[in-house]
């Protein structure tokens, strides 16, 4: 069974020095590609969790977020 996309997965992946990028973002669903630090594809993950979809709104990749961004910090930042 494929792993489900979570905010924790995204934050952990970035803390480890790897990257992720948003492949698809819609009102109710998001698809992210996990990448090695070299940019090489590792895995695609999907989520329809409203918290994950909101976290990824307006974001193209982990590089768009501050290194320690959490869901609470994102909510404050976006007002």
PyMOL Python script that loads the backbone (N, CA, C, O; Angstrom):
from pymol import cmd

cmd.read_pdbstr("""\
ATOM      1  N   UNK A   1       0.837  -1.175   0.000  1.00  0.00           N
ATOM      2  CA  UNK A   1       0.000   0.000   0.000  1.00  0.00           C
ATOM      3  C   UNK A   1       0.890   1.250   0.000  1.00  0.00           C
ATOM      4  O   UNK A   1       1.889   1.309   0.717  1.00  0.00           O
ATOM      5  N   UNK A   2       0.519   2.238  -0.804  1.00  0.00           N
ATOM      6  CA  UNK A   2       1.295   3.470  -0.908  1.00  0.00           C
ATOM      7  C   UNK A   2       1.123   4.315   0.350  1.00  0.00           C
ATOM      8  O   UNK A   2       0.066   4.323   0.980  1.00  0.00           O
ATOM      9  N   UNK A   3       2.176   5.013   0.689  1.00  0.00           N
ATOM     10  CA  UNK A   3       2.152   5.922   1.829  1.00  0.00           C
ATOM     11  C   UNK A   3       1.258   7.114   1.498  1.00  0.00           C
ATOM     12  O   UNK A   3       1.231   7.577   0.358  1.00  0.00           O
ATOM     13  N   UNK A   4       0.532   7.606   2.493  1.00  0.00           N
ATOM     14  CA  UNK A   4      -0.312   8.775   2.327  1.00  0.00           C
ATOM     15  C   UNK A   4       0.500  10.029   2.624  1.00  0.00           C
ATOM     16  O   UNK A   4       1.331  10.039   3.532  1.00  0.00           O
ATOM     17  N   UNK A   5       0.261  11.063   1.869  1.00  0.00           N
ATOM     18  CA  UNK A   5       0.938  12.337   2.058  1.00  0.00           C
ATOM     19  C   UNK A   5       0.451  13.012   3.336  1.00  0.00           C
ATOM     20  O   UNK A   5      -0.751  13.191   3.531  1.00  0.00           O
ATOM     21  N   UNK A   6       1.384  13.381   4.200  1.00  0.00           N
ATOM     22  CA  UNK A   6       1.073  14.122   5.417  1.00  0.00           C
ATOM     23  C   UNK A   6       2.015  15.319   5.531  1.00  0.00           C
ATOM     24  O   UNK A   6       3.064  15.358   4.887  1.00  0.00           O
ATOM     25  N   UNK A   7       1.639  16.274   6.340  1.00  0.00           N
ATOM     26  CA  UNK A   7       2.505  17.418   6.597  1.00  0.00           C
ATOM     27  C   UNK A   7       3.787  16.950   7.268  1.00  0.00           C
ATOM     28  O   UNK A   7       4.872  17.446   6.962  1.00  0.00           O
ATOM     29  N   UNK A   8       3.665  16.007   8.171  1.00  0.00           N
ATOM     30  CA  UNK A   8       4.833  15.470   8.860  1.00  0.00           C
ATOM     31  C   UNK A   8       5.820  14.842   7.875  1.00  0.00           C
ATOM     32  O   UNK A   8       7.032  15.004   8.017  1.00  0.00           O
ATOM     33  N   UNK A   9       5.298  14.129   6.879  1.00  0.00           N
ATOM     34  CA  UNK A   9       6.155  13.531   5.852  1.00  0.00           C
ATOM     35  C   UNK A   9       6.918  14.612   5.093  1.00  0.00           C
ATOM     36  O   UNK A   9       8.123  14.487   4.872  1.00  0.00           O
ATOM     37  N   UNK A  10       6.221  15.668   4.695  1.00  0.00           N
ATOM     38  CA  UNK A  10       6.859  16.753   3.955  1.00  0.00           C
ATOM     39  C   UNK A  10       7.933  17.440   4.780  1.00  0.00           C
ATOM     40  O   UNK A  10       9.032  17.696   4.287  1.00  0.00           O
ATOM     41  N   UNK A  11       7.619  17.738   6.030  1.00  0.00           N
ATOM     42  CA  UNK A  11       8.581  18.423   6.896  1.00  0.00           C
ATOM     43  C   UNK A  11       9.789  17.540   7.190  1.00  0.00           C
ATOM     44  O   UNK A  11      10.924  18.018   7.192  1.00  0.00           O
ATOM     45  N   UNK A  12       9.550  16.267   7.435  1.00  0.00           N
ATOM     46  CA  UNK A  12      10.638  15.329   7.705  1.00  0.00           C
ATOM     47  C   UNK A  12      11.537  15.174   6.487  1.00  0.00           C
ATOM     48  O   UNK A  12      12.762  15.142   6.612  1.00  0.00           O
ATOM     49  N   UNK A  13      10.931  15.078   5.318  1.00  0.00           N
ATOM     50  CA  UNK A  13      11.675  14.925   4.069  1.00  0.00           C
ATOM     51  C   UNK A  13      12.618  16.121   3.866  1.00  0.00           C
ATOM     52  O   UNK A  13      13.790  15.947   3.534  1.00  0.00           O
ATOM     53  N   UNK A  14      12.094  17.321   4.067  1.00  0.00           N
ATOM     54  CA  UNK A  14      12.908  18.531   3.889  1.00  0.00           C
ATOM     55  C   UNK A  14      14.000  18.639   4.957  1.00  0.00           C
ATOM     56  O   UNK A  14      15.120  19.049   4.653  1.00  0.00           O
ATOM     57  N   UNK A  15      13.684  18.273   6.205  1.00  0.00           N
ATOM     58  CA  UNK A  15      14.696  18.309   7.272  1.00  0.00           C
ATOM     59  C   UNK A  15      15.853  17.362   6.970  1.00  0.00           C
ATOM     60  O   UNK A  15      16.986  17.604   7.385  1.00  0.00           O
ATOM     61  N   UNK A  16      15.565  16.294   6.253  1.00  0.00           N
ATOM     62  CA  UNK A  16      16.598  15.310   5.909  1.00  0.00           C
ATOM     63  C   UNK A  16      17.477  15.792   4.749  1.00  0.00           C
ATOM     64  O   UNK A  16      18.447  15.126   4.386  1.00  0.00           O
ATOM     65  N   UNK A  17      17.137  16.944   4.172  1.00  0.00           N
ATOM     66  CA  UNK A  17      17.948  17.494   3.090  1.00  0.00           C
ATOM     67  C   UNK A  17      17.455  17.156   1.698  1.00  0.00           C
ATOM     68  O   UNK A  17      18.070  17.545   0.705  1.00  0.00           O
ATOM     69  N   UNK A  18      16.351  16.436   1.619  1.00  0.00           N
ATOM     70  CA  UNK A  18      15.767  16.103   0.320  1.00  0.00           C
ATOM     71  C   UNK A  18      14.752  17.193  -0.054  1.00  0.00           C
ATOM     72  O   UNK A  18      14.576  18.163   0.684  1.00  0.00           O
ATOM     73  N   UNK A  19      14.098  17.027  -1.188  1.00  0.00           N
ATOM     74  CA  UNK A  19      13.146  18.033  -1.649  1.00  0.00           C
ATOM     75  C   UNK A  19      11.828  17.392  -2.040  1.00  0.00           C
ATOM     76  O   UNK A  19      11.736  16.177  -2.221  1.00  0.00           O
ATOM     77  N   UNK A  20      10.816  18.227  -2.165  1.00  0.00           N
ATOM     78  CA  UNK A  20       9.533  17.804  -2.702  1.00  0.00           C
ATOM     79  C   UNK A  20       8.972  18.954  -3.525  1.00  0.00           C
ATOM     80  O   UNK A  20       9.290  20.120  -3.295  1.00  0.00           O
ATOM     81  N   UNK A  21       8.129  18.596  -4.494  1.00  0.00           N
ATOM     82  CA  UNK A  21       7.462  19.625  -5.293  1.00  0.00           C
ATOM     83  C   UNK A  21       6.023  19.219  -5.545  1.00  0.00           C
ATOM     84  O   UNK A  21       5.699  18.037  -5.661  1.00  0.00           O
ATOM     85  N   UNK A  22       5.178  20.215  -5.625  1.00  0.00           N
ATOM     86  CA  UNK A  22       3.751  19.992  -5.856  1.00  0.00           C
ATOM     87  C   UNK A  22       3.552  19.698  -7.342  1.00  0.00           C
ATOM     88  O   UNK A  22       3.937  20.491  -8.202  1.00  0.00           O
ATOM     89  N   UNK A  23       2.952  18.561  -7.626  1.00  0.00           N
ATOM     90  CA  UNK A  23       2.650  18.151  -8.997  1.00  0.00           C
ATOM     91  C   UNK A  23       1.249  18.618  -9.383  1.00  0.00           C
ATOM     92  O   UNK A  23       1.012  19.047 -10.512  1.00  0.00           O
ATOM     93  N   UNK A  24       0.328  18.526  -8.426  1.00  0.00           N
ATOM     94  CA  UNK A  24      -1.071  18.903  -8.667  1.00  0.00           C
ATOM     95  C   UNK A  24      -1.644  19.441  -7.362  1.00  0.00           C
ATOM     96  O   UNK A  24      -1.433  18.869  -6.293  1.00  0.00           O
ATOM     97  N   UNK A  25      -2.364  20.539  -7.466  1.00  0.00           N
ATOM     98  CA  UNK A  25      -3.046  21.096  -6.285  1.00  0.00           C
ATOM     99  C   UNK A  25      -4.408  21.587  -6.731  1.00  0.00           C
ATOM    100  O   UNK A  25      -4.523  22.425  -7.626  1.00  0.00           O
ATOM    101  N   UNK A  26      -5.425  21.059  -6.101  1.00  0.00           N
ATOM    102  CA  UNK A  26      -6.795  21.473  -6.371  1.00  0.00           C
ATOM    103  C   UNK A  26      -7.462  21.787  -5.035  1.00  0.00           C
ATOM    104  O   UNK A  26      -6.845  21.669  -3.976  1.00  0.00           O
ATOM    105  N   UNK A  27      -8.696  22.177  -5.099  1.00  0.00           N
ATOM    106  CA  UNK A  27      -9.420  22.565  -3.887  1.00  0.00           C
ATOM    107  C   UNK A  27      -9.468  21.454  -2.845  1.00  0.00           C
ATOM    108  O   UNK A  27      -9.454  21.726  -1.644  1.00  0.00           O
ATOM    109  N   UNK A  28      -9.526  20.202  -3.299  1.00  0.00           N
ATOM    110  CA  UNK A  28      -9.704  19.088  -2.356  1.00  0.00           C
ATOM    111  C   UNK A  28      -8.636  18.009  -2.444  1.00  0.00           C
ATOM    112  O   UNK A  28      -8.752  16.983  -1.775  1.00  0.00           O
ATOM    113  N   UNK A  29      -7.597  18.212  -3.253  1.00  0.00           N
ATOM    114  CA  UNK A  29      -6.593  17.154  -3.424  1.00  0.00           C
ATOM    115  C   UNK A  29      -5.243  17.757  -3.798  1.00  0.00           C
ATOM    116  O   UNK A  29      -5.159  18.770  -4.492  1.00  0.00           O
ATOM    117  N   UNK A  30      -4.190  17.100  -3.316  1.00  0.00           N
ATOM    118  CA  UNK A  30      -2.838  17.524  -3.655  1.00  0.00           C
ATOM    119  C   UNK A  30      -1.993  16.293  -3.961  1.00  0.00           C
ATOM    120  O   UNK A  30      -2.157  15.240  -3.346  1.00  0.00           O
ATOM    121  N   UNK A  31      -1.090  16.445  -4.919  1.00  0.00           N
ATOM    122  CA  UNK A  31      -0.144  15.399  -5.290  1.00  0.00           C
ATOM    123  C   UNK A  31       1.249  16.018  -5.231  1.00  0.00           C
ATOM    124  O   UNK A  31       1.496  17.080  -5.804  1.00  0.00           O
ATOM    125  N   UNK A  32       2.149  15.340  -4.534  1.00  0.00           N
ATOM    126  CA  UNK A  32       3.515  15.834  -4.350  1.00  0.00           C
ATOM    127  C   UNK A  32       4.493  14.761  -4.804  1.00  0.00           C
ATOM    128  O   UNK A  32       4.271  13.569  -4.592  1.00  0.00           O
ATOM    129  N   UNK A  33       5.577  15.202  -5.433  1.00  0.00           N
ATOM    130  CA  UNK A  33       6.662  14.306  -5.805  1.00  0.00           C
ATOM    131  C   UNK A  33       7.800  14.487  -4.804  1.00  0.00           C
ATOM    132  O   UNK A  33       8.312  15.593  -4.628  1.00  0.00           O
ATOM    133  N   UNK A  34       8.187  13.408  -4.158  1.00  0.00           N
ATOM    134  CA  UNK A  34       9.348  13.435  -3.275  1.00  0.00           C
ATOM    135  C   UNK A  34      10.581  13.244  -4.137  1.00  0.00           C
ATOM    136  O   UNK A  34      10.585  12.414  -5.046  1.00  0.00           O
ATOM    137  N   UNK A  35      11.641  14.021  -3.850  1.00  0.00           N
ATOM    138  CA  UNK A  35      12.855  13.973  -4.651  1.00  0.00           C
ATOM    139  C   UNK A  35      14.081  13.839  -3.758  1.00  0.00           C
ATOM    140  O   UNK A  35      14.083  14.294  -2.614  1.00  0.00           O
ATOM    141  N   UNK A  36      15.115  13.215  -4.290  1.00  0.00           N
ATOM    142  CA  UNK A  36      16.405  13.193  -3.607  1.00  0.00           C
ATOM    143  C   UNK A  36      16.968  14.610  -3.624  1.00  0.00           C
ATOM    144  O   UNK A  36      16.443  15.477  -4.323  1.00  0.00           O
ATOM    145  N   UNK A  37      18.013  14.846  -2.873  1.00  0.00           N
ATOM    146  CA  UNK A  37      18.638  16.176  -2.848  1.00  0.00           C
ATOM    147  C   UNK A  37      19.141  16.583  -4.229  1.00  0.00           C
ATOM    148  O   UNK A  37      19.356  17.767  -4.487  1.00  0.00           O
ATOM    149  N   UNK A  38      19.330  15.613  -5.115  1.00  0.00           N
ATOM    150  CA  UNK A  38      19.781  15.880  -6.483  1.00  0.00           C
ATOM    151  C   UNK A  38      18.625  16.234  -7.415  1.00  0.00           C
ATOM    152  O   UNK A  38      18.846  16.619  -8.564  1.00  0.00           O
ATOM    153  N   UNK A  39      17.393  16.105  -6.920  1.00  0.00           N
ATOM    154  CA  UNK A  39      16.219  16.367  -7.738  1.00  0.00           C
ATOM    155  C   UNK A  39      15.644  15.128  -8.397  1.00  0.00           C
ATOM    156  O   UNK A  39      14.622  15.203  -9.078  1.00  0.00           O
ATOM    157  N   UNK A  40      16.295  13.984  -8.198  1.00  0.00           N
ATOM    158  CA  UNK A  40      15.821  12.731  -8.798  1.00  0.00           C
ATOM    159  C   UNK A  40      14.537  12.264  -8.118  1.00  0.00           C
ATOM    160  O   UNK A  40      14.435  12.273  -6.891  1.00  0.00           O
ATOM    161  N   UNK A  41      13.565  11.857  -8.922  1.00  0.00           N
ATOM    162  CA  UNK A  41      12.271  11.375  -8.427  1.00  0.00           C
ATOM    163  C   UNK A  41      12.442  10.155  -7.531  1.00  0.00           C
ATOM    164  O   UNK A  41      13.204   9.240  -7.844  1.00  0.00           O
ATOM    165  N   UNK A  42      11.720  10.155  -6.413  1.00  0.00           N
ATOM    166  CA  UNK A  42      11.707   9.005  -5.517  1.00  0.00           C
ATOM    167  C   UNK A  42      10.315   8.399  -5.467  1.00  0.00           C
ATOM    168  O   UNK A  42      10.151   7.191  -5.636  1.00  0.00           O
ATOM    169  N   UNK A  43       9.310   9.244  -5.235  1.00  0.00           N
ATOM    170  CA  UNK A  43       7.956   8.726  -5.034  1.00  0.00           C
ATOM    171  C   UNK A  43       6.945   9.851  -5.180  1.00  0.00           C
ATOM    172  O   UNK A  43       7.260  11.013  -4.923  1.00  0.00           O
ATOM    173  N   UNK A  44       5.734   9.508  -5.593  1.00  0.00           N
ATOM    174  CA  UNK A  44       4.616  10.454  -5.605  1.00  0.00           C
ATOM    175  C   UNK A  44       3.643  10.069  -4.507  1.00  0.00           C
ATOM    176  O   UNK A  44       3.309   8.897  -4.332  1.00  0.00           O
ATOM    177  N   UNK A  45       3.193  11.080  -3.768  1.00  0.00           N
ATOM    178  CA  UNK A  45       2.219  10.872  -2.701  1.00  0.00           C
ATOM    179  C   UNK A  45       1.031  11.797  -2.924  1.00  0.00           C
ATOM    180  O   UNK A  45       1.174  12.894  -3.464  1.00  0.00           O
ATOM    181  N   UNK A  46      -0.151  11.337  -2.496  1.00  0.00           N
ATOM    182  CA  UNK A  46      -1.376  12.105  -2.674  1.00  0.00           C
ATOM    183  C   UNK A  46      -2.092  12.264  -1.342  1.00  0.00           C
ATOM    184  O   UNK A  46      -1.925  11.457  -0.428  1.00  0.00           O
ATOM    185  N   UNK A  47      -2.900  13.328  -1.250  1.00  0.00           N
ATOM    186  CA  UNK A  47      -3.704  13.522  -0.056  1.00  0.00           C
ATOM    187  C   UNK A  47      -4.972  14.300  -0.394  1.00  0.00           C
ATOM    188  O   UNK A  47      -4.972  15.188  -1.246  1.00  0.00           O
ATOM    189  N   UNK A  48      -6.046  13.941   0.294  1.00  0.00           N
ATOM    190  CA  UNK A  48      -7.262  14.739   0.247  1.00  0.00           C
ATOM    191  C   UNK A  48      -7.568  15.294   1.645  1.00  0.00           C
ATOM    192  O   UNK A  48      -8.675  15.768   1.903  1.00  0.00           O
ATOM    193  N   UNK A  49      -6.582  15.232   2.536  1.00  0.00           N
ATOM    194  CA  UNK A  49      -6.698  15.799   3.881  1.00  0.00           C
ATOM    195  C   UNK A  49      -6.738  17.322   3.749  1.00  0.00           C
ATOM    196  O   UNK A  49      -5.818  17.910   3.181  1.00  0.00           O
ATOM    197  N   UNK A  50      -7.786  17.970   4.265  1.00  0.00           N
ATOM    198  CA  UNK A  50      -7.902  19.429   4.139  1.00  0.00           C
ATOM    199  C   UNK A  50      -6.711  20.195   4.720  1.00  0.00           C
ATOM    200  O   UNK A  50      -6.356  21.254   4.202  1.00  0.00           O
ATOM    201  N   UNK A  51      -6.091  19.683   5.778  1.00  0.00           N
ATOM    202  CA  UNK A  51      -4.925  20.353   6.362  1.00  0.00           C
ATOM    203  C   UNK A  51      -3.730  20.318   5.405  1.00  0.00           C
ATOM    204  O   UNK A  51      -3.013  21.309   5.268  1.00  0.00           O
ATOM    205  N   UNK A  52      -3.522  19.192   4.753  1.00  0.00           N
ATOM    206  CA  UNK A  52      -2.419  19.063   3.796  1.00  0.00           C
ATOM    207  C   UNK A  52      -2.679  19.952   2.581  1.00  0.00           C
ATOM    208  O   UNK A  52      -1.779  20.650   2.114  1.00  0.00           O
ATOM    209  N   UNK A  53      -3.892  19.925   2.078  1.00  0.00           N
ATOM    210  CA  UNK A  53      -4.249  20.737   0.912  1.00  0.00           C
ATOM    211  C   UNK A  53      -4.043  22.222   1.238  1.00  0.00           C
ATOM    212  O   UNK A  53      -3.521  22.966   0.407  1.00  0.00           O
ATOM    213  N   UNK A  54      -4.444  22.657   2.426  1.00  0.00           N
ATOM    214  CA  UNK A  54      -4.254  24.059   2.834  1.00  0.00           C
ATOM    215  C   UNK A  54      -2.772  24.392   2.992  1.00  0.00           C
ATOM    216  O   UNK A  54      -2.337  25.474   2.599  1.00  0.00           O
ATOM    217  N   UNK A  55      -2.005  23.483   3.555  1.00  0.00           N
ATOM    218  CA  UNK A  55      -0.562  23.676   3.759  1.00  0.00           C
ATOM    219  C   UNK A  55       0.147  23.930   2.432  1.00  0.00           C
ATOM    220  O   UNK A  55       1.097  24.711   2.368  1.00  0.00           O
ATOM    221  N   UNK A  56      -0.320  23.266   1.373  1.00  0.00           N
ATOM    222  CA  UNK A  56       0.326  23.354   0.068  1.00  0.00           C
ATOM    223  C   UNK A  56      -0.231  24.459  -0.827  1.00  0.00           C
ATOM    224  O   UNK A  56       0.272  24.671  -1.931  1.00  0.00           O
ATOM    225  N   UNK A  57      -1.254  25.158  -0.367  1.00  0.00           N
ATOM    226  CA  UNK A  57      -1.861  26.227  -1.171  1.00  0.00           C
ATOM    227  C   UNK A  57      -0.827  27.303  -1.493  1.00  0.00           C
ATOM    228  O   UNK A  57      -0.207  27.866  -0.591  1.00  0.00           O
ATOM    229  N   UNK A  58      -0.648  27.580  -2.767  1.00  0.00           N
ATOM    230  CA  UNK A  58       0.276  28.615  -3.205  1.00  0.00           C
ATOM    231  C   UNK A  58       1.747  28.241  -3.123  1.00  0.00           C
ATOM    232  O   UNK A  58       2.615  29.101  -3.280  1.00  0.00           O
ATOM    233  N   UNK A  59       2.036  26.969  -2.878  1.00  0.00           N
ATOM    234  CA  UNK A  59       3.417  26.508  -2.732  1.00  0.00           C
ATOM    235  C   UNK A  59       3.765  25.615  -3.919  1.00  0.00           C
ATOM    236  O   UNK A  59       2.966  24.769  -4.321  1.00  0.00           O
ATOM    237  N   UNK A  60       4.959  25.806  -4.477  1.00  0.00           N
ATOM    238  CA  UNK A  60       5.406  24.944  -5.573  1.00  0.00           C
ATOM    239  C   UNK A  60       6.350  23.851  -5.093  1.00  0.00           C
ATOM    240  O   UNK A  60       6.394  22.765  -5.671  1.00  0.00           O
ATOM    241  N   UNK A  61       7.114  24.142  -4.025  1.00  0.00           N
ATOM    242  CA  UNK A  61       8.053  23.153  -3.507  1.00  0.00           C
ATOM    243  C   UNK A  61       8.445  23.506  -2.078  1.00  0.00           C
ATOM    244  O   UNK A  61       8.052  24.543  -1.545  1.00  0.00           O
ATOM    245  N   UNK A  62       9.227  22.621  -1.474  1.00  0.00           N
ATOM    246  CA  UNK A  62       9.719  22.883  -0.121  1.00  0.00           C
ATOM    247  C   UNK A  62      10.561  24.149  -0.074  1.00  0.00           C
ATOM    248  O   UNK A  62      10.691  24.764   0.985  1.00  0.00           O
ATOM    249  N   UNK A  63      11.128  24.544  -1.193  1.00  0.00           N
ATOM    250  CA  UNK A  63      11.972  25.736  -1.231  1.00  0.00           C
ATOM    251  C   UNK A  63      11.170  27.022  -1.048  1.00  0.00           C
ATOM    252  O   UNK A  63      11.742  28.077  -0.773  1.00  0.00           O
ATOM    253  N   UNK A  64       9.846  26.938  -1.199  1.00  0.00           N
ATOM    254  CA  UNK A  64       8.984  28.102  -0.988  1.00  0.00           C
ATOM    255  C   UNK A  64       8.675  28.341   0.483  1.00  0.00           C
ATOM    256  O   UNK A  64       8.132  29.387   0.840  1.00  0.00           O
ATOM    257  N   UNK A  65       9.013  27.387   1.335  1.00  0.00           N
ATOM    258  CA  UNK A  65       8.710  27.487   2.758  1.00  0.00           C
ATOM    259  C   UNK A  65       9.986  27.696   3.558  1.00  0.00           C
ATOM    260  O   UNK A  65      11.061  27.245   3.164  1.00  0.00           O
ATOM    261  N   UNK A  66       9.855  28.382   4.680  1.00  0.00           N
ATOM    262  CA  UNK A  66      10.995  28.526   5.594  1.00  0.00           C
ATOM    263  C   UNK A  66      11.344  27.147   6.127  1.00  0.00           C
ATOM    264  O   UNK A  66      10.454  26.303   6.230  1.00  0.00           O
ATOM    265  N   UNK A  67      12.604  26.879   6.471  1.00  0.00           N
ATOM    266  CA  UNK A  67      13.035  25.556   6.907  1.00  0.00           C
ATOM    267  C   UNK A  67      12.229  24.958   8.056  1.00  0.00           C
ATOM    268  O   UNK A  67      12.021  23.745   8.083  1.00  0.00           O
ATOM    269  N   UNK A  68      11.773  25.765   8.996  1.00  0.00           N
ATOM    270  CA  UNK A  68      11.079  25.214  10.161  1.00  0.00           C
ATOM    271  C   UNK A  68       9.577  25.467  10.117  1.00  0.00           C
ATOM    272  O   UNK A  68       8.919  25.464  11.158  1.00  0.00           O
ATOM    273  N   UNK A  69       9.031  25.683   8.933  1.00  0.00           N
ATOM    274  CA  UNK A  69       7.614  25.988   8.821  1.00  0.00           C
ATOM    275  C   UNK A  69       6.776  24.790   9.265  1.00  0.00           C
ATOM    276  O   UNK A  69       6.991  23.663   8.821  1.00  0.00           O
ATOM    277  N   UNK A  70       5.845  25.052  10.126  1.00  0.00           N
ATOM    278  CA  UNK A  70       4.912  24.019  10.567  1.00  0.00           C
ATOM    279  C   UNK A  70       3.516  24.466  10.177  1.00  0.00           C
ATOM    280  O   UNK A  70       3.331  25.593   9.717  1.00  0.00           O
ATOM    281  N   UNK A  71       2.544  23.608  10.352  1.00  0.00           N
ATOM    282  CA  UNK A  71       1.163  23.962   9.989  1.00  0.00           C
ATOM    283  C   UNK A  71       0.691  25.173  10.791  1.00  0.00           C
ATOM    284  O   UNK A  71      -0.022  26.019  10.251  1.00  0.00           O
ATOM    285  N   UNK A  72       1.067  25.275  12.056  1.00  0.00           N
ATOM    286  CA  UNK A  72       0.650  26.421  12.876  1.00  0.00           C
ATOM    287  C   UNK A  72       1.295  27.700  12.353  1.00  0.00           C
ATOM    288  O   UNK A  72       0.629  28.731  12.259  1.00  0.00           O
ATOM    289  N   UNK A  73       2.568  27.650  12.016  1.00  0.00           N
ATOM    290  CA  UNK A  73       3.257  28.828  11.485  1.00  0.00           C
ATOM    291  C   UNK A  73       2.690  29.226  10.133  1.00  0.00           C
ATOM    292  O   UNK A  73       2.587  30.415   9.830  1.00  0.00           O
ATOM    293  N   UNK A  74       2.322  28.250   9.321  1.00  0.00           N
ATOM    294  CA  UNK A  74       1.733  28.536   8.010  1.00  0.00           C
ATOM    295  C   UNK A  74       0.400  29.241   8.180  1.00  0.00           C
ATOM    296  O   UNK A  74       0.111  30.197   7.460  1.00  0.00           O
ATOM    297  N   UNK A  75      -0.421  28.783   9.126  1.00  0.00           N
ATOM    298  CA  UNK A  75      -1.720  29.400   9.374  1.00  0.00           C
ATOM    299  C   UNK A  75      -1.557  30.847   9.804  1.00  0.00           C
ATOM    300  O   UNK A  75      -2.301  31.718   9.354  1.00  0.00           O
ATOM    301  N   UNK A  76      -0.588  31.109  10.672  1.00  0.00           N
ATOM    302  CA  UNK A  76      -0.337  32.474  11.140  1.00  0.00           C
ATOM    303  C   UNK A  76       0.156  33.336   9.989  1.00  0.00           C
ATOM    304  O   UNK A  76      -0.301  34.466   9.817  1.00  0.00           O
ATOM    305  N   UNK A  77       1.091  32.807   9.197  1.00  0.00           N
ATOM    306  CA  UNK A  77       1.672  33.549   8.089  1.00  0.00           C
ATOM    307  C   UNK A  77       0.615  33.936   7.058  1.00  0.00           C
ATOM    308  O   UNK A  77       0.662  35.031   6.498  1.00  0.00           O
ATOM    309  N   UNK A  78      -0.333  33.044   6.808  1.00  0.00           N
ATOM    310  CA  UNK A  78      -1.344  33.293   5.775  1.00  0.00           C
ATOM    311  C   UNK A  78      -2.548  34.047   6.306  1.00  0.00           C
ATOM    312  O   UNK A  78      -3.423  34.455   5.541  1.00  0.00           O
ATOM    313  N   UNK A  79      -2.592  34.234   7.631  1.00  0.00           N
ATOM    314  CA  UNK A  79      -3.658  35.022   8.245  1.00  0.00           C
ATOM    315  C   UNK A  79      -4.917  34.284   8.335  1.00  0.00           C
ATOM    316  O   UNK A  79      -5.910  34.816   8.830  1.00  0.00           O
TER     317      UNK A  79
END
""", "prot")
cmd.dss("prot")
cmd.show_as("cartoon", "prot")
cmd.util.cbc("prot")
cmd.orient("prot")
